[in-house]
Amino acid sequence: MRRITLLIAALVCSTQLFAQYSGRVTSTHGTVITKETVINVEPKFKRYDANIGFQQEISAGWWWAESLSALRFSYVGGKRFNNYIFAGLGAGLDIGISHTYQPHVVKSKYYIYYIYDENGNCRGDGDVVLPMQTIAIPIYANIKVYVARTKFAPYLSFSAGARLSAAKKLTLIDDVYKYGIVKPFFELALGASIRQSEKLSHKFHIGFYTQNANNFANNGLDGWIIYRNYWSSGASLSYGIVF
C-alpha cells in the first residue's frame, strides 16, 4: 500500500513539472525564456538619422541685388551622402518684381543720353543698372553641410549657377545692344532643417546673393557706354520642403 501511495505522489509531481517546463524555451546560450516574454519589436525611427540616398527639395523664395529682385521657385534633386553632406543640381523659375522696364534713351543737344522707363520717368544720366528680363530660368549646383544630427539641424548652403533668359535690347540712337542672356550668380546661406516625419522635413535659410549684371554710364563724350561683368550683391530668403 505504501508503494502505491509513493507511486501516485511521484506521478502527480512529474505531471506538475511537465506542465511548468513545457511552456519554456532554452536558447543556445542556456537562457530560459518563457513564451510569454517573447515580443517582436519593430525598429524605431530615430529623428536624428538622415535618409541616406536620393533626396529632393521644392522651395520658394526671394532674392534682391541692389535694384534687381525676383521671386524664385526651385527644384533640387541630389544625393544625401551621410548625416552631414548633401549635393545636388537645381533648376527653377525667376519672376522679376523690380527693375524690369524696357528702357528708352533720349539724346540731348549736349550729346548726353538720358534713360527713361516705360512710364516716361527719367532714370537719370549717371551710372545705371540695366534692367533684367521678367522671366528667367536659374540652373545651378547646390551643396549643403549640416552641422548637427538633431531634429532641428542647422546647415550651410552654397549654390553656383546662372540665370538664362531671352536677350534684352537697349537702343542707343543708332546702336542696338543685346544683353542678359546668361547671368552667373552665387549664393552663400545659413539655414536649418526641421524634421516632421521619417520622409519629410521643412527647411529655410537666409543668405548672401550676388549676380552678374550689366550697367551703363555716361562718359560725357559719346554718350552711354555699357560696362559688362558688373556684380550686383544683396540678400536672399527661402522656404521649402525636403522629401
C-alpha positions as CSV (number, residue, x, y, z in Angstrom):
1,M,0.0,0.0,0.0
2,R,2.8,2.3,0.9
3,R,4.5,1.7,-2.5
4,I,1.2,2.6,-4.3
5,T,1.0,5.9,-2.4
6,L,4.6,6.8,-3.3
7,L,4.0,5.9,-7.0
8,I,0.9,8.2,-7.1
9,A,2.7,11.1,-5.5
10,A,5.6,10.7,-8.0
11,L,3.1,10.8,-10.9
12,V,1.5,14.0,-9.6
13,C,4.8,15.7,-9.2
14,S,6.0,14.7,-12.6
15,T,2.8,16.0,-14.2
16,Q,3.2,19.4,-12.5
17,L,6.8,19.7,-13.5
18,F,6.0,18.8,-17.1
19,A,3.2,21.5,-17.2
20,Q,5.6,24.0,-15.7
21,Y,8.5,23.4,-18.1
22,S,6.6,22.7,-21.3
23,G,6.0,26.5,-21.8
24,R,9.7,27.3,-21.7
25,V,12.3,27.5,-24.4
26,T,16.0,27.1,-23.8
27,S,18.3,29.3,-26.1
28,T,21.6,28.3,-27.4
29,H,23.2,30.3,-24.6
30,G,21.4,28.4,-21.9
31,T,19.0,31.2,-21.0
32,V,15.4,30.1,-20.2
33,I,12.8,32.3,-21.7
34,T,9.1,31.7,-21.3
35,K,6.8,32.1,-24.3
36,E,5.0,35.0,-22.7
37,T,8.2,37.1,-22.7
38,V,9.0,36.7,-26.5
39,I,7.9,40.0,-28.1
40,N,8.6,41.1,-31.7
41,V,9.8,44.7,-31.5
42,E,9.8,46.8,-34.7
43,P,12.8,49.0,-35.3
44,K,12.0,52.5,-34.1
45,F,12.8,55.5,-36.4
46,K,15.4,57.8,-35.0
47,R,14.7,61.5,-35.7
48,Y,18.4,62.4,-35.8
49,D,19.2,60.0,-38.6
50,A,19.1,61.3,-42.2
51,N,17.6,59.5,-45.1
52,I,20.7,58.5,-47.0
53,G,20.4,58.3,-50.8
54,F,18.4,60.3,-53.3
55,Q,16.8,63.4,-51.9
56,Q,14.5,66.1,-53.4
57,E,13.7,69.7,-52.5
58,I,11.0,72.1,-53.6
59,S,11.3,75.7,-52.4
60,A,10.0,79.2,-52.9
61,G,12.0,82.3,-52.1
62,W,13.1,85.8,-53.0
63,W,16.4,87.4,-53.9
64,W,17.5,91.0,-54.0
65,A,20.6,92.5,-55.5
66,E,20.7,96.3,-55.4
67,S,18.0,97.5,-57.8
68,L,17.3,93.9,-59.1
69,S,15.0,91.5,-57.4
70,A,12.8,88.4,-58.2
71,L,10.7,85.6,-56.8
72,R,12.4,82.2,-57.2
73,F,10.7,78.8,-57.4
74,S,13.2,75.9,-57.4
75,Y,13.5,72.2,-57.5
76,V,16.7,70.4,-56.4
77,G,17.5,66.7,-56.8
78,G,20.6,65.1,-55.4
79,K,22.2,62.7,-53.0
80,R,22.4,62.8,-49.2
81,F,25.8,61.0,-48.7
82,N,25.5,60.8,-44.9
83,N,24.1,62.8,-42.0
84,Y,26.2,65.8,-42.9
85,I,26.7,66.2,-46.6
86,F,24.2,66.8,-49.5
87,A,25.0,67.7,-53.1
88,G,22.6,68.1,-56.0
89,L,21.5,70.1,-59.1
90,G,18.7,72.6,-59.2
91,A,16.5,74.4,-61.7
92,G,13.7,76.8,-61.3
93,L,11.8,79.9,-62.4
94,D,12.6,83.5,-61.6
95,I,9.9,86.2,-61.8
96,G,11.2,89.7,-61.7
97,I,9.4,92.0,-59.4
98,S,11.5,95.2,-59.8
99,H,13.6,96.9,-62.5
100,T,12.2,95.0,-65.4
101,Y,11.2,98.0,-67.5
102,Q,12.1,98.4,-71.2
103,P,14.4,101.5,-71.3
104,H,14.1,104.3,-73.8
105,V,17.0,106.6,-74.4
106,V,16.9,110.2,-75.5
107,K,19.9,112.2,-76.7
108,S,20.1,115.8,-75.6
109,K,21.6,118.7,-77.6
110,Y,24.7,118.4,-75.5
111,Y,25.3,114.8,-76.6
112,I,24.3,113.4,-73.3
113,Y,21.9,110.4,-73.2
114,Y,19.0,110.2,-70.7
115,I,17.3,106.9,-69.8
116,Y,13.5,106.8,-69.4
117,D,11.4,103.9,-68.2
118,E,8.1,102.7,-69.7
119,N,6.2,105.3,-67.7
120,G,8.2,108.2,-69.1
121,N,10.1,108.7,-65.9
122,C,13.7,109.8,-66.3
123,R,16.2,107.4,-64.7
124,G,19.0,109.9,-64.8
125,D,22.2,110.3,-66.7
126,G,24.6,108.7,-64.3
127,D,25.6,105.1,-63.6
128,V,22.5,103.0,-64.1
129,V,22.0,99.2,-63.8
130,L,20.4,97.8,-66.9
131,P,17.0,96.1,-66.4
132,M,16.6,92.4,-66.4
133,Q,14.0,90.2,-68.2
134,T,10.8,89.5,-66.2
135,I,11.2,85.7,-66.7
136,A,14.4,83.7,-66.3
137,I,15.4,80.1,-65.7
138,P,18.1,79.6,-63.0
139,I,20.2,76.4,-63.2
140,Y,22.7,75.7,-60.5
141,A,24.6,73.2,-58.3
142,N,24.0,73.1,-54.6
143,I,26.0,71.8,-51.6
144,K,24.8,71.6,-48.0
145,V,26.8,70.9,-44.9
146,Y,24.8,70.0,-41.9
147,V,26.4,70.8,-38.5
148,A,24.3,68.7,-36.2
149,R,22.4,65.4,-36.0
150,T,19.2,66.7,-34.4
151,K,15.6,67.2,-35.3
152,F,16.4,70.9,-35.7
153,A,19.6,70.7,-37.9
154,P,21.4,73.9,-38.9
155,Y,23.3,73.9,-42.2
156,L,25.5,75.9,-44.5
157,S,24.5,76.1,-48.2
158,F,26.4,77.1,-51.2
159,S,24.9,77.5,-54.7
160,A,26.6,78.5,-58.0
161,G,24.9,78.7,-61.4
162,A,23.4,81.0,-64.0
163,R,20.1,82.7,-64.9
164,L,19.1,82.0,-68.5
165,S,16.7,84.4,-70.2
166,A,15.8,85.9,-73.6
167,A,18.1,88.8,-74.7
168,K,17.2,92.2,-73.5
169,K,17.7,95.1,-76.0
170,L,18.8,98.6,-75.4
171,T,18.7,101.0,-78.3
172,L,21.1,104.0,-78.2
173,I,20.0,106.1,-81.2
174,D,21.7,104.1,-84.0
175,D,23.1,101.3,-81.9
176,V,21.2,98.3,-80.5
177,Y,22.8,96.4,-77.6
178,K,21.7,92.8,-76.6
179,Y,22.5,91.6,-73.1
180,G,21.3,89.4,-70.2
181,I,21.1,86.0,-71.9
182,V,23.3,84.2,-69.4
183,K,24.0,85.8,-66.0
184,P,26.1,83.9,-63.4
185,F,25.1,84.0,-59.7
186,F,26.3,82.7,-56.4
187,E,24.6,82.3,-53.0
188,L,26.0,81.5,-49.6
189,A,23.3,80.9,-47.0
190,L,22.8,79.8,-43.4
191,G,19.7,77.7,-42.8
192,A,18.0,75.0,-40.8
193,S,16.1,71.8,-41.5
194,I,13.2,70.7,-39.2
195,R,12.2,67.1,-39.5
196,Q,8.5,66.4,-39.4
197,S,8.5,62.7,-40.2
198,E,10.7,60.0,-41.4
199,K,10.5,61.2,-45.1
200,L,9.5,64.9,-44.8
201,S,11.4,67.9,-43.5
202,H,11.0,71.7,-43.7
203,K,13.9,74.0,-44.5
204,F,14.5,77.7,-44.5
205,H,17.5,79.9,-45.0
206,I,18.8,83.5,-45.3
207,G,21.8,84.2,-47.4
208,F,24.1,86.5,-49.3
209,Y,23.3,86.7,-53.0
210,T,25.4,88.1,-55.8
211,Q,24.7,88.2,-59.5
212,N,26.4,89.4,-62.6
213,A,24.6,92.3,-64.2
214,N,25.0,95.0,-66.9
215,N,25.2,98.7,-66.1
216,F,25.7,101.7,-68.3
217,A,27.2,105.1,-67.7
218,N,27.6,108.5,-69.4
219,N,31.2,109.2,-70.3
220,G,30.4,112.8,-71.3
221,L,31.8,112.3,-74.8
222,D,29.9,109.8,-76.9
223,G,27.1,109.1,-74.5
224,W,26.1,105.9,-72.8
225,I,28.6,103.1,-72.7
226,I,27.9,99.6,-71.4
227,Y,30.1,98.0,-68.7
228,R,29.9,94.3,-68.5
229,N,30.9,91.9,-65.7
230,Y,29.3,94.1,-63.1
231,W,28.4,92.2,-59.9
232,S,25.3,93.2,-58.1
233,S,25.0,92.0,-54.5
234,G,22.3,91.6,-51.9
235,A,20.3,89.0,-49.9
236,S,18.1,86.0,-50.3
237,L,15.3,84.2,-48.4
238,S,13.9,80.7,-49.0
239,Y,11.5,78.2,-47.5
240,G,10.9,74.7,-48.8
241,I,10.2,71.0,-48.1
242,V,12.6,68.1,-48.4
243,F,11.5,64.6,-49.2
